[in-house]
Amino acid sequence: MFESGHWGLFKGLAAAVCILAVTWIALDYFIPAPPSEFSIATGFQGGSAEFIGNRYKERLAHQNMKVEVLLTDGSGENFKLLQSPKSGVKVAVIQSGVSSSKEVPGLLSLGRVNYQVFWIFYRAIETLDDLTQLKGKRISVGPEGSGTRTVAMKLLASSGVNSENAELSPLAGSGAAEALKEGSLDVMFLANTSDAPLYKSLLRDPDIRVMNLRRAEALTRIYPFPVRLVLPEGVVDLVRNVPATDLNVVAATNAVVVREDLHPAIVGLLAEAMYDEHSGAGVFESAGTFPTQFDPEFPIAQSARDFYRNGPSLLSRFVPFWMTNYVQRVIALLVTVIAIILPAFNYGPKLYLWYVRERLSKLYRRLRVIEKELNNRKLDISRLETLLRELDRLDEASSIRGIPIRQSDMFFQFKEHLNLIRTRVASQLADVQKRREDVLSPTATLVVR
């Protein structure tokens, strides 16, 4: 009839385990574990985007993160892959001037990472220093949809060069470089970063020259996206004096763009890799120029902004990346437990006192039933003996379940009332037994008339 203390403890532990399990499942939903691998869309083989993607792949491998570098036709295809959930691509290297959040919503930027220089290489059979001189030439401008082609067509159009007065080829990267060396191309547009190996090898080739744009500053005024840069004489190879003179070139910037549903932990990991890779000084930029904390075309992801402002989180400095998510869950779980336990210290005693009184109330209710039965009925011996046994069980229940010492008055008060009822039952039982014995006595009474 009455629960034992061990059963109550078991129920309490079961409830605690259920609460912890539900909390952990909720944390798994609200703090999901980051993926262990992802794909990054870059560009054509030999281009700057592929070079950047491979550098990130090497750095993230130290964090046990597997990165797949996807070769694409350039920024145009990268935007399509980012927009398609079925593609599985959530990270891409994008060239500025191709699109923005107005045309492609749902994307976030991790900042601009470097200059995308538009080198214009040509065969060393003449000297070219202006885009108007490219009429009638065989020119590689990159594949359809690539950022290189988009910018190249804009620069050529400003000088009156188009598909009607020049032969435009979709070749790009190392393929275009080979065609230029073989003579099947006259001019090659190459979008490369200052640390990419392809443009350096072309600068050292005696049969290839790079166009020193005489009117580079004018191009930056005609279009909003390019900037004018100067490659100093001898900076590539001081011994061989490569280049042989200061070179005027134009450049855009590259950005790392992600889908807005990319896990924040991956965003932070990428931001750290970008900072380590691009924050130093380069041929064109001073230390700290990149990565930028702003992007005029896409909003900056909050996790990346936090990293640039505050550096790595305290947790990531001491815990490996693969453990970070689990540590966060444990901390959240502890906070949840503390949030439950602290109020329990205030309300626990009151609840326990209520619990003790509720247990005694159950015993008292049964005691009153027994008392009422004594008052309203003439009971036989069997019933009175049953009531005595039930009173013994009530007495035992109050002792087994225990009442705190601070509530001893309640315990002794119940004992006193129970003993009163027990005395009444015992007295009534004695009377009934005596009457029964008198009735069964063998003595006879004589009546004298």
C-alpha positions as CSV (number, residue, x, y, z in Angstrom):
1,M,0.0,0.0,0.0
2,F,2.8,2.4,0.9
3,E,5.9,3.0,-1.2
4,S,9.3,2.2,0.2
5,G,12.2,4.7,0.3
6,H,14.2,2.7,-2.3
7,W,11.4,2.8,-4.8
8,G,11.1,6.6,-4.4
9,L,14.8,7.0,-4.9
10,F,14.7,4.8,-8.0
11,K,11.9,7.0,-9.5
12,G,13.9,10.1,-8.8
13,L,17.0,8.8,-10.5
14,A,14.9,7.6,-13.5
15,A,13.4,11.1,-13.8
16,A,16.9,12.7,-13.6
17,V,18.2,10.3,-16.3
18,C,15.2,11.1,-18.5
19,I,15.7,14.9,-18.1
20,L,19.4,14.6,-19.0
21,A,18.6,12.4,-22.0
22,V,16.0,14.9,-23.3
23,T,18.4,17.8,-22.7
24,W,21.2,16.0,-24.6
25,I,18.8,15.3,-27.5
26,A,17.7,19.0,-27.5
27,L,21.4,20.1,-27.5
28,D,22.1,17.8,-30.4
29,Y,19.3,19.7,-32.3
30,F,20.3,23.2,-31.3
31,I,24.1,22.5,-31.2
32,P,24.6,20.1,-34.1
33,A,28.0,18.5,-34.6
34,P,29.9,20.1,-37.5
35,P,30.6,17.9,-40.6
36,S,34.0,16.2,-40.8
37,E,34.4,17.1,-44.5
38,F,33.1,19.6,-47.1
39,S,33.7,20.7,-50.7
40,I,35.0,24.0,-51.9
41,A,34.3,25.2,-55.4
42,T,37.3,26.9,-56.9
43,G,38.0,27.5,-60.6
44,F,39.8,26.0,-63.6
45,Q,43.1,24.1,-63.2
46,G,46.1,26.4,-62.7
47,G,43.9,29.4,-61.7
48,S,44.2,31.4,-58.5
49,A,41.0,29.9,-57.0
50,E,42.4,26.4,-57.3
51,F,45.6,27.5,-55.6
52,I,43.7,29.1,-52.8
53,G,41.5,26.0,-52.3
54,N,44.5,23.7,-52.1
55,R,46.2,25.9,-49.5
56,Y,43.0,25.8,-47.3
57,K,42.9,22.0,-47.8
58,E,46.5,21.7,-46.5
59,R,45.8,23.9,-43.5
60,L,42.5,22.3,-42.5
61,A,44.1,18.8,-42.8
62,H,45.9,19.6,-39.5
63,Q,42.4,19.9,-37.9
64,N,41.4,16.5,-39.3
65,M,39.1,18.2,-41.7
66,K,38.8,16.6,-45.1
67,V,38.3,19.2,-47.9
68,E,37.5,18.4,-51.5
69,V,38.7,21.0,-54.0
70,L,36.3,21.1,-56.9
71,L,37.5,22.4,-60.3
72,T,34.9,24.5,-62.0
73,D,34.6,27.0,-64.9
74,G,34.9,29.9,-62.4
75,S,32.7,32.2,-60.3
76,G,29.6,31.9,-62.5
77,E,29.4,28.1,-62.0
78,N,30.4,28.5,-58.4
79,F,27.4,30.6,-57.7
80,K,25.1,28.0,-59.4
81,L,26.6,25.3,-57.2
82,L,26.1,27.4,-54.0
83,Q,22.5,28.0,-55.0
84,S,21.7,24.3,-55.5
85,P,21.3,22.3,-52.3
86,K,21.7,19.1,-54.3
87,S,25.2,20.0,-55.3
88,G,26.5,19.6,-51.7
89,V,28.8,22.7,-52.2
90,K,28.6,25.2,-49.4
91,V,31.9,27.0,-49.8
92,A,33.4,28.7,-52.9
93,V,36.1,31.1,-54.0
94,I,34.4,34.0,-55.8
95,Q,35.9,36.8,-57.8
96,S,34.6,40.3,-57.1
97,G,32.6,42.1,-59.8
98,V,30.7,39.0,-60.9
99,S,27.6,39.1,-58.7
100,S,26.2,40.3,-55.3
101,S,23.6,39.4,-52.6
102,K,20.9,41.2,-54.6
103,E,21.3,38.7,-57.5
104,V,22.3,35.7,-55.4
105,P,20.6,35.8,-51.9
106,G,21.2,33.3,-49.1
107,L,25.0,33.7,-49.2
108,L,27.5,35.1,-46.7
109,S,31.1,36.3,-47.2
110,L,34.0,35.5,-45.0
111,G,35.9,38.5,-46.3
112,R,38.1,39.4,-49.3
113,V,41.3,37.4,-49.1
114,N,43.7,38.7,-51.8
115,Y,44.1,40.6,-55.0
116,Q,43.1,38.8,-58.2
117,V,45.6,40.3,-60.7
118,F,44.6,40.3,-64.4
119,W,47.9,39.5,-66.1
120,I,47.8,40.0,-69.9
121,F,50.6,37.8,-71.4
122,Y,51.5,37.9,-75.1
123,R,54.2,36.4,-77.4
124,A,57.4,38.3,-77.4
125,I,57.4,39.3,-81.1
126,E,56.2,42.8,-80.4
127,T,55.6,45.3,-77.6
128,L,52.1,45.9,-76.4
129,D,51.0,48.4,-73.7
130,D,47.4,49.1,-74.5
131,L,44.3,47.0,-74.9
132,T,43.4,48.7,-78.2
133,Q,46.4,46.9,-79.7
134,L,44.7,43.5,-79.2
135,K,42.4,43.9,-82.3
136,G,42.9,41.0,-84.7
137,K,44.6,38.9,-82.1
138,R,43.8,35.4,-80.9
139,I,43.0,36.0,-77.2
140,S,42.1,33.5,-74.5
141,V,39.5,35.0,-72.1
142,G,38.4,32.0,-70.1
143,P,35.4,29.7,-70.3
144,E,31.8,30.9,-70.3
145,G,30.6,31.8,-66.8
146,S,34.1,32.3,-65.4
147,G,35.0,35.5,-63.5
148,T,38.1,35.8,-65.7
149,R,36.0,35.9,-68.9
150,T,33.5,38.4,-67.3
151,V,36.2,40.9,-66.4
152,A,38.2,40.3,-69.6
153,M,35.2,41.1,-71.8
154,K,34.5,44.3,-69.8
155,L,38.2,45.4,-70.1
156,L,38.3,44.6,-73.9
157,A,35.0,46.3,-74.5
158,S,36.2,49.5,-73.0
159,S,39.0,49.5,-75.7
160,G,36.7,48.5,-78.6
161,V,37.9,44.9,-78.8
162,N,35.2,42.3,-79.3
163,S,34.4,38.9,-81.0
164,E,33.9,40.7,-84.3
165,N,37.5,42.1,-84.5
166,A,39.4,39.5,-82.5
167,E,39.3,35.7,-82.0
168,L,38.3,34.9,-78.5
169,S,39.2,31.5,-77.0
170,P,37.6,29.8,-73.9
171,L,41.0,28.4,-72.9
172,A,42.3,29.3,-69.4
173,G,45.0,28.6,-66.9
174,S,47.7,26.1,-67.7
175,G,46.0,25.1,-71.0
176,A,46.0,28.6,-72.3
177,A,49.6,29.0,-71.2
178,E,50.6,26.0,-73.3
179,A,48.7,27.3,-76.3
180,L,50.5,30.6,-75.9
181,K,53.9,29.0,-75.8
182,E,53.0,26.8,-78.8
183,G,51.9,29.8,-80.9
184,S,48.2,28.9,-81.2
185,L,47.3,31.9,-79.1
186,D,48.6,35.5,-79.3
187,V,47.3,36.9,-76.0
188,M,46.3,35.3,-72.7
189,F,44.2,36.8,-69.9
190,L,45.4,35.1,-66.7
191,A,43.6,35.9,-63.4
192,N,46.2,34.9,-60.7
193,T,47.2,35.9,-57.2
194,S,50.6,37.3,-56.5
195,D,51.8,34.0,-54.9
196,A,50.5,31.7,-57.6
197,P,53.3,29.8,-59.5
198,L,51.9,30.0,-63.0
199,Y,52.3,33.7,-63.6
200,K,55.8,33.6,-62.1
201,S,56.9,30.9,-64.6
202,L,55.4,32.9,-67.5
203,L,57.3,36.0,-66.3
204,R,60.6,34.0,-66.4
205,D,59.9,32.7,-70.0
206,P,61.9,34.7,-72.5
207,D,59.4,34.1,-75.3
208,I,56.5,35.5,-73.3
209,R,55.9,39.1,-72.2
210,V,53.4,40.7,-69.9
211,M,51.5,43.9,-70.9
212,N,52.5,47.0,-68.9
213,L,49.2,48.8,-69.1
214,R,49.9,52.4,-69.9
215,R,46.4,53.5,-69.1
216,A,45.6,51.2,-66.1
217,E,44.4,54.1,-64.0
218,A,41.8,55.0,-66.6
219,L,40.3,51.5,-66.3
220,T,39.8,51.9,-62.6
221,R,37.8,55.0,-63.2
222,I,35.7,53.4,-65.9
223,Y,34.8,50.3,-63.8
224,P,34.2,50.3,-60.0
225,F,35.7,46.8,-59.3
226,P,39.3,46.9,-60.4
227,V,42.3,48.6,-58.7
228,R,45.6,49.7,-60.2
229,L,48.6,47.9,-58.8
230,V,52.3,48.2,-59.6
231,L,54.6,45.1,-59.6
232,P,58.1,46.5,-58.7
233,E,61.1,45.8,-60.9
234,G,63.0,42.7,-59.9
235,V,60.5,41.6,-57.2
236,V,59.9,38.1,-58.7
237,D,63.6,37.3,-59.3
238,L,66.1,40.0,-58.1
239,V,69.1,38.2,-59.6
240,R,67.6,37.9,-63.1
241,N,65.7,41.2,-62.6
242,V,62.3,39.8,-63.3
243,P,60.3,41.8,-64.2
244,A,62.8,44.1,-65.9
245,T,60.7,47.2,-65.2
246,D,57.8,48.3,-63.0
247,L,54.6,46.9,-64.3
248,N,51.2,48.5,-64.2
249,V,48.4,46.0,-63.8
250,V,44.8,46.0,-62.8
251,A,43.3,43.6,-60.2
252,A,40.0,42.6,-58.6
253,T,39.7,40.8,-55.2
254,N,38.8,37.3,-54.3
255,A,36.3,36.4,-51.6
256,V,35.4,33.2,-49.8
257,V,31.6,32.9,-50.0
258,V,29.5,30.3,-48.1
259,R,25.9,29.3,-47.8
260,E,24.2,30.8,-44.8
261,D,23.4,27.3,-43.4
262,L,27.0,26.3,-43.2
263,H,27.9,25.2,-39.6
264,P,29.3,28.1,-37.6
265,A,32.2,25.9,-36.4
266,I,33.3,25.4,-40.1
267,V,32.9,29.1,-40.7
268,G,35.2,29.8,-37.7
269,L,37.7,27.1,-38.9
270,L,37.8,28.6,-42.4
271,A,38.2,32.2,-41.0
272,E,41.2,31.0,-39.0
273,A,42.7,29.3,-42.1
274,M,42.1,32.4,-44.2
275,Y,43.8,34.6,-41.6
276,D,46.8,32.3,-41.3
277,E,47.1,32.1,-45.1
278,H,46.5,35.8,-46.2
279,S,47.3,38.1,-43.3
280,G,51.0,38.4,-44.1
281,A,52.6,40.9,-46.4
282,G,52.7,40.2,-50.2
283,V,54.0,41.7,-53.4
284,F,51.1,44.1,-53.6
285,E,49.7,44.2,-50.0
286,S,51.1,45.1,-46.6
287,A,50.6,42.8,-43.5
288,G,47.1,42.8,-42.2
289,T,45.4,44.0,-45.4
290,F,43.7,40.7,-45.9
291,P,41.4,39.0,-45.0
292,T,39.1,42.0,-44.9
293,Q,36.3,42.4,-42.3
294,F,33.9,43.8,-44.9
295,D,32.6,42.9,-48.3
296,P,30.7,45.4,-50.4
297,E,28.8,42.6,-52.3
298,F,27.8,40.1,-49.6
299,P,27.2,40.4,-45.8
300,I,29.9,39.1,-43.5
301,A,29.2,35.9,-41.6
302,Q,28.9,36.6,-37.8
303,S,31.3,33.8,-36.9
304,A,34.0,35.2,-39.2
305,R,33.4,38.7,-37.9
306,D,33.8,37.5,-34.3
307,F,37.1,35.7,-35.2
308,Y,38.6,38.8,-36.9
309,R,37.7,41.0,-33.9
310,N,38.5,38.7,-31.0
311,G,40.7,35.9,-32.5
312,P,40.2,32.2,-31.7
313,S,37.7,31.4,-29.0
314,L,39.1,30.3,-25.6
315,L,37.7,26.8,-26.1
316,S,39.4,26.3,-29.5
317,R,42.8,27.3,-28.1
318,F,42.8,24.4,-25.7
319,V,40.5,21.8,-27.2
320,P,41.0,20.0,-30.6
321,F,38.4,21.0,-33.2
322,W,36.7,17.6,-33.3
323,M,36.1,17.8,-29.5
324,T,34.9,21.4,-29.4
325,N,31.2,20.6,-30.2
326,Y,31.0,17.9,-27.5
327,V,32.6,20.2,-24.9
328,Q,30.1,22.9,-25.8
329,R,27.3,20.4,-25.3
330,V,28.7,19.3,-21.9
331,I,29.0,23.0,-20.8
332,A,25.4,23.7,-21.9
333,L,24.2,20.5,-20.1
334,L,26.0,21.6,-16.9
335,V,24.5,25.1,-17.2
336,T,21.1,23.5,-17.6
337,V,21.6,21.2,-14.6
338,I,22.9,24.1,-12.4
339,A,19.9,26.2,-13.5
340,I,17.6,23.4,-12.2
341,I,19.6,22.6,-9.0
342,L,20.1,26.2,-7.7
343,P,16.4,26.9,-7.5
344,A,16.0,23.4,-5.9
345,F,18.1,24.6,-2.9
346,N,15.5,27.3,-2.3
347,Y,12.4,25.3,-3.0
348,G,13.7,21.8,-2.1
349,P,13.1,22.0,1.7
350,K,9.6,23.4,1.1
351,L,8.8,20.7,-1.4
352,Y,10.2,18.0,0.9
353,L,8.1,19.3,3.9
354,W,5.0,19.2,1.6
355,Y,6.0,15.7,0.6
356,V,6.3,14.6,4.3
357,R,3.0,16.1,5.2
358,E,1.3,14.5,2.2
359,R,2.6,11.1,3.3
360,L,1.3,11.7,6.8
361,S,-2.0,12.9,5.4
362,K,-2.4,9.5,3.6
363,L,-1.8,7.7,6.9
364,Y,-4.2,10.1,8.8
365,R,-6.9,9.5,6.2
366,R,-6.7,5.8,6.8
367,L,-6.6,6.3,10.5
368,R,-9.9,8.3,10.3
369,V,-11.5,5.6,8.3
370,I,-10.7,3.2,11.1
371,E,-11.9,5.6,13.8
372,K,-15.2,6.1,11.9
373,E,-15.7,2.4,11.6
374,L,-15.3,2.1,15.4
375,N,-17.9,4.8,16.0
376,N,-20.6,3.6,13.6
377,R,-20.5,-0.2,13.8
378,K,-20.6,-3.0,16.3
379,L,-17.6,-5.0,15.2
380,D,-16.9,-8.7,15.7
381,I,-13.7,-10.2,16.9
382,S,-12.4,-11.0,13.4
383,R,-12.9,-7.4,12.2
384,L,-11.3,-5.9,15.3
385,E,-8.3,-8.1,14.9
386,T,-8.0,-7.0,11.2
387,L,-8.1,-3.3,12.3
388,L,-5.3,-4.0,14.8
389,R,-3.2,-5.5,12.1
390,E,-3.8,-2.5,9.8
391,L,-2.8,-0.1,12.6
392,D,0.4,-2.1,13.0
393,R,1.0,-1.6,9.2
394,L,0.4,2.1,9.6
395,D,2.8,2.3,12.5
396,E,5.4,0.4,10.5
397,A,4.9,2.6,7.4
398,S,5.4,5.8,9.3
399,S,8.7,4.4,10.7
400,I,10.1,2.9,7.5
401,R,9.5,5.9,5.3
402,G,11.0,8.1,8.0
403,I,10.3,11.6,9.0
404,P,13.1,14.2,9.4
405,I,14.2,15.1,12.9
406,R,13.1,18.7,12.3
407,Q,9.6,17.4,11.8
408,S,9.7,15.1,14.9
409,D,6.6,16.8,16.4
410,M,4.6,15.6,13.4
411,F,5.9,12.1,13.8
412,F,5.1,11.9,17.6
413,Q,1.7,13.5,17.0
414,F,0.8,10.8,14.5
415,K,2.1,8.1,16.9
416,E,0.0,9.5,19.7
417,H,-3.2,9.5,17.6
418,L,-2.4,6.1,16.3
419,N,-1.9,4.7,19.8
420,L,-5.2,6.2,20.9
421,I,-7.1,4.4,18.1
422,R,-5.1,1.2,18.8
423,T,-6.1,1.4,22.5
424,R,-9.8,1.9,21.6
425,V,-9.7,-1.1,19.2
426,A,-7.9,-3.2,21.8
427,S,-10.4,-2.2,24.5
428,Q,-13.4,-3.0,22.2
429,L,-11.8,-6.3,21.3
430,A,-11.4,-7.2,24.9
431,D,-15.0,-6.4,25.7
432,V,-16.3,-8.4,22.8
433,Q,-14.1,-11.4,23.8
434,K,-15.3,-11.1,27.4
435,R,-18.9,-11.1,26.4
436,R,-18.3,-14.1,24.2
437,E,-16.7,-16.0,27.1
438,D,-19.6,-15.2,29.4
439,V,-22.1,-16.6,26.9
440,L,-20.1,-19.8,26.5
441,S,-19.5,-20.3,30.3
442,P,-20.9,-23.8,31.6
443,T,-22.1,-22.5,35.0
444,A,-25.8,-22.6,35.6
445,T,-28.0,-20.3,37.6
446,L,-30.7,-21.6,39.9
447,V,-33.9,-19.8,40.2
448,V,-36.0,-20.4,43.3
449,R,-39.6,-19.7,43.1
